[in-house]
Amino acid sequence: MVNADLIRDLGRPERHEAAADALVALGAGGVEELVREVMDAESPLDWRPITAVLGRIGDAGFDGLLQGLVATSTEESRKRVGFAFSQLGSAVLDRYTAALAHPVPLVHRQAVRGIEYCGEAGRAAAVMLPLLGDPDQEVARQAQDTLSRIGEQLIPLLRRIREQGPGRQRARALTVLAELGGEPALSRADTPAIERLIRIKLPDDRPEPLWACWNYWMAVPGGDQAGIMRALGLTDPRPVTFALGNDIVDADGHGCDTDEHTGYEWVFVTPELAGWTLVLGAWCDPHGQERREDVLHLCTELSARYGRAQAYYYGGRGDGSAWLVAEHGTVIRRYAETGEAEDELLTLAEPLPYERTRRTELGLHPDWDAAQESEDDEKEWRWTAHDLAPDIARSLGTASPLDLAVDTPSRGTGVIALTPYGVAHGVPAGAYHI
């Protein structure tokens, strides 16, 4: 029987090395109690040093954790044992591969993770490709995600699956191809097939709320989609469903400031919705330093042509609001409340009627000067304005992407289009929901 203090010593920096060596020397004789410690969700000891010891023990450590994984009865215990089981390293890669045939689905899933964490891309790919067709959808999804991270060297193998099968692997092989290389990675048969699927779906496509972690959009009255795109310098429009347009710009926004892409490459230009055309994407940001002056200029020009133009930012996770309103070539208002020190520098023109109304409802003076307000009044207004962008749009009678529904009047077809950034930098690879 292992001395409990010896296991506890794994968590003491000054005793850790000696304790680990002693437990490894015990071999299979110490595995049961080490695994029991990992299974104990109340244990104060981190599972990582125990896993390192079990990994050094070898096959007996692997078998002990596998048995523990099967025997776990609580969610927290499953997490601890699952993490430990999947972190044993490349020395047991063959054991992970064999565990894919285990009758317990949880073991399959953790074995897939273990193969991924081994870090041997070539061997992992050989194991993972057949799993794209696994009947356990969680295993198939994990294999898909793992292969999407391995690299472009898989593209020829994935293309072969698309062309020759097996059939059960073909759908997820297409997703991995799109994640790895985007449209250029697809075969000459796949690209028109996807375009055909979009065309089939478009006649029944209906407006739906367009929502992202960070929401950016412009709004222009009327339905001159082509004219608006020309004025904005947008090119290469392609018809898309509402779901696909939203998914692309949401993913694009999450890619801001990566080494390869700015996050401003795509926008989704809607059909006419309740008398407005919306342009969605991070490129429309009226607040961020990169885009705000260009968006100010573009909205001013659009308003001179169409009478009105607006731009909004709304952080869907409590990240603040910004709005820009222009009419007949003049900026009527720009304002931001995101918690950043530079917000006040963006303020232009006088408060909108709705801003005054909200301040009155809060018991604040409708016209304000932050320098003259009390600290509590200033905080109350900033807290309120933090979430105000959608309400500003509604108060102006503007169609909002956040409020769209199946019964929103719609005329035309939405398109995804390249911004000047997209032309200059290219677009990121990705798989999207049609």
BANU-591993 format. One record per residue (C-alpha): residue number from 1; x, y, z. Coordinates in steps of 0.2 Angstrom, whole numbers, plus 5000, padded with zeros to 4 digits. Example, Ala and Ser with C-alpha at 12.3 -4.5 7.8 and 13.67 -1.06 7.14 Angstrom:
REM BANU-591993
1 | 5062 | 4978 | 5039
2 | 5068 | 4995 | 5036
This chain:
REM BANU-591993
1 | 5000 | 5000 | 5000
2 | 5007 | 5017 | 4995
3 | 5010 | 5029 | 5009
4 | 4997 | 5043 | 5007
5 | 5010 | 5056 | 5012
6 | 5021 | 5051 | 4998
7 | 5007 | 5055 | 4986
8 | 5004 | 5072 | 4995
9 | 5022 | 5076 | 4993
10 | 5019 | 5077 | 4974
11 | 5011 | 5094 | 4978
12 | 5026 | 5100 | 4988
13 | 5039 | 5108 | 4978
14 | 5054 | 5104 | 4989
15 | 5048 | 5085 | 4990
16 | 5041 | 5083 | 4973
17 | 5055 | 5075 | 4964
18 | 5060 | 5063 | 4977
19 | 5041 | 5058 | 4979
20 | 5039 | 5056 | 4960
21 | 5054 | 5044 | 4959
22 | 5049 | 5034 | 4974
23 | 5031 | 5031 | 4966
24 | 5038 | 5027 | 4949
25 | 5049 | 5014 | 4958
26 | 5034 | 5006 | 4965
27 | 5028 | 5003 | 4947
28 | 5011 | 4994 | 4945
29 | 5009 | 4992 | 4964
30 | 5006 | 5011 | 4966
31 | 4994 | 5014 | 4952
32 | 4978 | 5010 | 4960
33 | 4980 | 5023 | 4974
34 | 4987 | 5036 | 4962
35 | 4972 | 5034 | 4950
36 | 4960 | 5035 | 4965
37 | 4968 | 5052 | 4970
38 | 4964 | 5058 | 4952
39 | 4946 | 5052 | 4953
40 | 4943 | 5061 | 4969
41 | 4935 | 5078 | 4964
42 | 4938 | 5084 | 4982
43 | 4957 | 5081 | 4982
44 | 4967 | 5096 | 4985
45 | 4981 | 5089 | 4974
46 | 4983 | 5094 | 4956
47 | 4980 | 5079 | 4943
48 | 4995 | 5085 | 4933
49 | 5010 | 5079 | 4944
50 | 5000 | 5062 | 4946
51 | 4998 | 5060 | 4928
52 | 5017 | 5063 | 4925
53 | 5021 | 5049 | 4937
54 | 5008 | 5037 | 4929
55 | 5015 | 5041 | 4912
56 | 5033 | 5036 | 4918
57 | 5026 | 5020 | 4925
58 | 5020 | 5016 | 4907
59 | 5007 | 5003 | 4902
60 | 5001 | 5000 | 4920
61 | 4998 | 5018 | 4922
62 | 4988 | 5019 | 4906
63 | 4978 | 5004 | 4911
64 | 4974 | 5011 | 4928
65 | 4968 | 5028 | 4921
66 | 4958 | 5019 | 4908
67 | 4949 | 5008 | 4921
68 | 4946 | 5024 | 4932
69 | 4939 | 5033 | 4917
70 | 4926 | 5019 | 4915
71 | 4922 | 5019 | 4933
72 | 4920 | 5037 | 4936
73 | 4902 | 5042 | 4942
74 | 4902 | 5061 | 4943
75 | 4905 | 5075 | 4930
76 | 4920 | 5082 | 4940
77 | 4928 | 5066 | 4942
78 | 4926 | 5062 | 4924
79 | 4934 | 5078 | 4919
80 | 4949 | 5075 | 4930
81 | 4952 | 5057 | 4925
82 | 4949 | 5062 | 4907
83 | 4961 | 5076 | 4907
84 | 4974 | 5064 | 4915
85 | 4971 | 5050 | 4903
86 | 4973 | 5061 | 4888
87 | 4989 | 5069 | 4894
88 | 5000 | 5053 | 4895
89 | 5010 | 5058 | 4880
90 | 5017 | 5050 | 4863
91 | 5025 | 5035 | 4872
92 | 5007 | 5027 | 4873
93 | 5001 | 5033 | 4856
94 | 4998 | 5015 | 4851
95 | 4988 | 5012 | 4866
96 | 4977 | 5027 | 4862
97 | 4975 | 5020 | 4845
98 | 4969 | 5003 | 4852
99 | 4958 | 5012 | 4864
100 | 4947 | 5019 | 4850
101 | 4940 | 5001 | 4849
102 | 4934 | 5002 | 4867
103 | 4916 | 4999 | 4870
104 | 4914 | 5014 | 4881
105 | 4911 | 5030 | 4871
106 | 4920 | 5041 | 4884
107 | 4935 | 5031 | 4882
108 | 4935 | 5034 | 4863
109 | 4933 | 5053 | 4865
110 | 4947 | 5054 | 4877
111 | 4958 | 5043 | 4867
112 | 4955 | 5055 | 4852
113 | 4961 | 5069 | 4863
114 | 4976 | 5059 | 4869
115 | 4981 | 5056 | 4850
116 | 4980 | 5075 | 4847
117 | 4990 | 5080 | 4862
118 | 5004 | 5067 | 4857
119 | 5010 | 5081 | 4844
120 | 5015 | 5068 | 4831
121 | 5005 | 5076 | 4816
122 | 5009 | 5062 | 4803
123 | 5004 | 5047 | 4815
124 | 4989 | 5057 | 4822
125 | 4983 | 5061 | 4804
126 | 4983 | 5042 | 4799
127 | 4973 | 5038 | 4814
128 | 4961 | 5053 | 4813
129 | 4956 | 5052 | 4795
130 | 4945 | 5036 | 4797
131 | 4937 | 5044 | 4812
132 | 4929 | 5057 | 4802
133 | 4916 | 5044 | 4798
134 | 4914 | 5037 | 4816
135 | 4896 | 5034 | 4821
136 | 4900 | 5043 | 4838
137 | 4897 | 5061 | 4832
138 | 4907 | 5068 | 4846
139 | 4922 | 5057 | 4841
140 | 4920 | 5062 | 4823
141 | 4919 | 5081 | 4828
142 | 4935 | 5079 | 4838
143 | 4944 | 5071 | 4824
144 | 4938 | 5085 | 4812
145 | 4944 | 5098 | 4824
146 | 4961 | 5089 | 4827
147 | 4964 | 5087 | 4808
148 | 4959 | 5106 | 4805
149 | 4974 | 5110 | 4816
150 | 4987 | 5099 | 4808
151 | 4991 | 5108 | 4792
152 | 4989 | 5110 | 4774
153 | 4999 | 5094 | 4771
154 | 4983 | 5085 | 4773
155 | 4974 | 5093 | 4758
156 | 4978 | 5080 | 4745
157 | 4972 | 5066 | 4757
158 | 4956 | 5075 | 4761
159 | 4953 | 5078 | 4742
160 | 4955 | 5060 | 4739
161 | 4942 | 5056 | 4752
162 | 4930 | 5069 | 4744
163 | 4933 | 5060 | 4727
164 | 4934 | 5042 | 4731
165 | 4926 | 5040 | 4749
166 | 4923 | 5031 | 4760
167 | 4906 | 5040 | 4759
168 | 4904 | 5042 | 4778
169 | 4920 | 5052 | 4779
170 | 4916 | 5064 | 4764
171 | 4905 | 5077 | 4773
172 | 4918 | 5081 | 4787
173 | 4932 | 5080 | 4775
174 | 4925 | 5095 | 4766
175 | 4924 | 5104 | 4782
176 | 4942 | 5101 | 4786
177 | 4947 | 5106 | 4768
178 | 4938 | 5123 | 4771
179 | 4946 | 5126 | 4788
180 | 4963 | 5122 | 4781
181 | 4963 | 5131 | 4764
182 | 4947 | 5139 | 4761
183 | 4939 | 5140 | 4744
184 | 4956 | 5137 | 4735
185 | 4958 | 5120 | 4744
186 | 4941 | 5114 | 4737
187 | 4940 | 5103 | 4721
188 | 4933 | 5109 | 4705
189 | 4917 | 5099 | 4709
190 | 4915 | 5105 | 4727
191 | 4914 | 5123 | 4724
192 | 4900 | 5123 | 4712
193 | 4891 | 5110 | 4723
194 | 4892 | 5122 | 4737
195 | 4886 | 5137 | 4726
196 | 4871 | 5126 | 4720
197 | 4866 | 5122 | 4738
198 | 4866 | 5140 | 4742
199 | 4855 | 5144 | 4727
200 | 4843 | 5130 | 4732
201 | 4841 | 5137 | 4750
202 | 4839 | 5155 | 4745
203 | 4821 | 5155 | 4739
204 | 4815 | 5149 | 4756
205 | 4828 | 5160 | 4766
206 | 4820 | 5172 | 4778
207 | 4827 | 5186 | 4789
208 | 4834 | 5180 | 4806
209 | 4842 | 5190 | 4820
210 | 4861 | 5193 | 4815
211 | 4870 | 5192 | 4831
212 | 4889 | 5191 | 4835
213 | 4900 | 5193 | 4850
214 | 4904 | 5211 | 4843
215 | 4891 | 5218 | 4832
216 | 4896 | 5231 | 4819
217 | 4884 | 5238 | 4805
218 | 4880 | 5252 | 4794
219 | 4862 | 5256 | 4789
220 | 4856 | 5265 | 4773
221 | 4838 | 5269 | 4768
222 | 4831 | 5260 | 4753
223 | 4836 | 5245 | 4743
224 | 4850 | 5251 | 4732
225 | 4862 | 5237 | 4736
226 | 4873 | 5238 | 4721
227 | 4874 | 5257 | 4723
228 | 4879 | 5256 | 4741
229 | 4892 | 5243 | 4737
230 | 4900 | 5254 | 4724
231 | 4900 | 5269 | 4736
232 | 4909 | 5259 | 4749
233 | 4921 | 5251 | 4737
234 | 4915 | 5233 | 4740
235 | 4918 | 5220 | 4727
236 | 4915 | 5202 | 4722
237 | 4898 | 5200 | 4729
238 | 4891 | 5182 | 4731
239 | 4874 | 5177 | 4736
240 | 4872 | 5170 | 4753
241 | 4859 | 5165 | 4766
242 | 4856 | 5175 | 4782
243 | 4865 | 5162 | 4792
244 | 4880 | 5161 | 4781
245 | 4882 | 5180 | 4779
246 | 4881 | 5181 | 4798
247 | 4893 | 5167 | 4801
248 | 4906 | 5174 | 4789
249 | 4907 | 5191 | 4797
250 | 4906 | 5184 | 4814
251 | 4921 | 5173 | 4811
252 | 4930 | 5187 | 4802
253 | 4928 | 5199 | 4817
254 | 4936 | 5186 | 4828
255 | 4951 | 5186 | 4817
256 | 4956 | 5204 | 4820
257 | 4974 | 5208 | 4821
258 | 4981 | 5191 | 4817
259 | 4997 | 5189 | 4808
260 | 4988 | 5185 | 4791
261 | 4972 | 5194 | 4792
262 | 4965 | 5211 | 4799
263 | 4947 | 5205 | 4802
264 | 4940 | 5218 | 4790
265 | 4940 | 5207 | 4774
266 | 4922 | 5203 | 4773
267 | 4905 | 5212 | 4775
268 | 4888 | 5205 | 4773
269 | 4876 | 5216 | 4763
270 | 4858 | 5212 | 4767
271 | 4843 | 5213 | 4755
272 | 4832 | 5228 | 4758
273 | 4824 | 5225 | 4776
274 | 4809 | 5235 | 4781
275 | 4815 | 5249 | 4770
276 | 4834 | 5248 | 4774
277 | 4850 | 5240 | 4768
278 | 4862 | 5234 | 4781
279 | 4881 | 5231 | 4779
280 | 4888 | 5220 | 4793
281 | 4906 | 5217 | 4798
282 | 4920 | 5223 | 4808
283 | 4925 | 5234 | 4794
284 | 4909 | 5245 | 4798
285 | 4916 | 5249 | 4816
286 | 4912 | 5267 | 4820
287 | 4922 | 5266 | 4836
288 | 4939 | 5257 | 4834
289 | 4954 | 5267 | 4830
290 | 4958 | 5258 | 4814
291 | 4941 | 5261 | 4806
292 | 4932 | 5276 | 4814
293 | 4938 | 5290 | 4803
294 | 4935 | 5280 | 4787
295 | 4918 | 5275 | 4793
296 | 4914 | 5293 | 4797
297 | 4919 | 5298 | 4780
298 | 4909 | 5284 | 4771
299 | 4893 | 5287 | 4781
300 | 4894 | 5306 | 4777
301 | 4895 | 5302 | 4759
302 | 4881 | 5289 | 4759
303 | 4870 | 5301 | 4768
304 | 4873 | 5315 | 4755
305 | 4867 | 5302 | 4742
306 | 4853 | 5293 | 4751
307 | 4848 | 5306 | 4764
308 | 4853 | 5296 | 4779
309 | 4867 | 5284 | 4784
310 | 4871 | 5277 | 4801
311 | 4884 | 5266 | 4809
312 | 4884 | 5256 | 4825
313 | 4894 | 5246 | 4837
314 | 4886 | 5235 | 4851
315 | 4896 | 5223 | 4861
316 | 4885 | 5208 | 4864
317 | 4895 | 5203 | 4880
318 | 4893 | 5220 | 4889
319 | 4907 | 5228 | 4879
320 | 4899 | 5244 | 4876
321 | 4890 | 5254 | 4862
322 | 4894 | 5267 | 4849
323 | 4883 | 5276 | 4836
324 | 4886 | 5288 | 4821
325 | 4872 | 5297 | 4813
326 | 4873 | 5307 | 4797
327 | 4860 | 5316 | 4787
328 | 4862 | 5325 | 4770
329 | 4881 | 5325 | 4771
330 | 4882 | 5331 | 4789
331 | 4886 | 5322 | 4805
332 | 4872 | 5324 | 4817
333 | 4879 | 5314 | 4831
334 | 4894 | 5302 | 4835
335 | 4895 | 5295 | 4853
336 | 4903 | 5280 | 4861
337 | 4903 | 5272 | 4879
338 | 4914 | 5257 | 4879
339 | 4924 | 5260 | 4895
340 | 4939 | 5266 | 4886
341 | 4948 | 5282 | 4890
342 | 4947 | 5289 | 4872
343 | 4928 | 5287 | 4871
344 | 4925 | 5305 | 4875
345 | 4936 | 5311 | 4861
346 | 4924 | 5303 | 4848
347 | 4909 | 5314 | 4853
348 | 4903 | 5325 | 4839
349 | 4888 | 5336 | 4838
350 | 4873 | 5337 | 4850
351 | 4864 | 5323 | 4859
352 | 4850 | 5314 | 4849
353 | 4832 | 5316 | 4855
354 | 4832 | 5299 | 4862
355 | 4848 | 5302 | 4872
356 | 4840 | 5317 | 4880
357 | 4824 | 5307 | 4884
358 | 4834 | 5293 | 4892
359 | 4843 | 5306 | 4903
360 | 4827 | 5314 | 4908
361 | 4820 | 5297 | 4913
362 | 4836 | 5294 | 4924
363 | 4833 | 5310 | 4933
364 | 4848 | 5318 | 4924
365 | 4849 | 5335 | 4914
366 | 4845 | 5332 | 4896
367 | 4860 | 5342 | 4891
368 | 4875 | 5338 | 4900
369 | 4893 | 5342 | 4902
370 | 4904 | 5329 | 4910
371 | 4915 | 5342 | 4919
372 | 4900 | 5349 | 4928
373 | 4891 | 5332 | 4932
374 | 4893 | 5324 | 4949
375 | 4903 | 5307 | 4949
376 | 4887 | 5297 | 4952
377 | 4877 | 5305 | 4938
378 | 4891 | 5302 | 4926
379 | 4893 | 5284 | 4931
380 | 4874 | 5282 | 4929
381 | 4874 | 5289 | 4912
382 | 4889 | 5279 | 4906
383 | 4882 | 5263 | 4913
384 | 4865 | 5266 | 4903
385 | 4874 | 5272 | 4887
386 | 4885 | 5256 | 4888
387 | 4870 | 5246 | 4880
388 | 4861 | 5260 | 4871
389 | 4866 | 5257 | 4853
390 | 4851 | 5245 | 4848
391 | 4839 | 5257 | 4857
392 | 4846 | 5272 | 4847
393 | 4843 | 5263 | 4831
394 | 4825 | 5259 | 4836
395 | 4822 | 5277 | 4840
396 | 4827 | 5282 | 4823
397 | 4816 | 5270 | 4815
398 | 4831 | 5260 | 4808
399 | 4831 | 5242 | 4804
400 | 4843 | 5233 | 4816
401 | 4851 | 5217 | 4813
402 | 4848 | 5212 | 4831
403 | 4829 | 5214 | 4829
404 | 4826 | 5205 | 4812
405 | 4813 | 5191 | 4812
406 | 4805 | 5179 | 4799
407 | 4791 | 5192 | 4796
408 | 4803 | 5207 | 4793
409 | 4799 | 5213 | 4776
410 | 4813 | 5208 | 4764
411 | 4816 | 5212 | 4746
412 | 4831 | 5205 | 4736
413 | 4845 | 5193 | 4741
414 | 4860 | 5196 | 4753
415 | 4878 | 5195 | 4747
416 | 4895 | 5193 | 4755
417 | 4907 | 5205 | 4748
418 | 4926 | 5209 | 4749
419 | 4931 | 5225 | 4757
420 | 4947 | 5234 | 4751
421 | 4956 | 5225 | 4765
422 | 4950 | 5208 | 4758
423 | 4957 | 5213 | 4741
424 | 4973 | 5218 | 4748
425 | 4976 | 5204 | 4761
426 | 4965 | 5190 | 4754
427 | 4952 | 5181 | 4765
428 | 4955 | 5169 | 4779
429 | 4951 | 5150 | 4777
430 | 4936 | 5144 | 4786
431 | 4921 | 5133 | 4786
432 | 4904 | 5141 | 4788
433 | 4886 | 5137 | 4791
434 | 4875 | 5139 | 4776
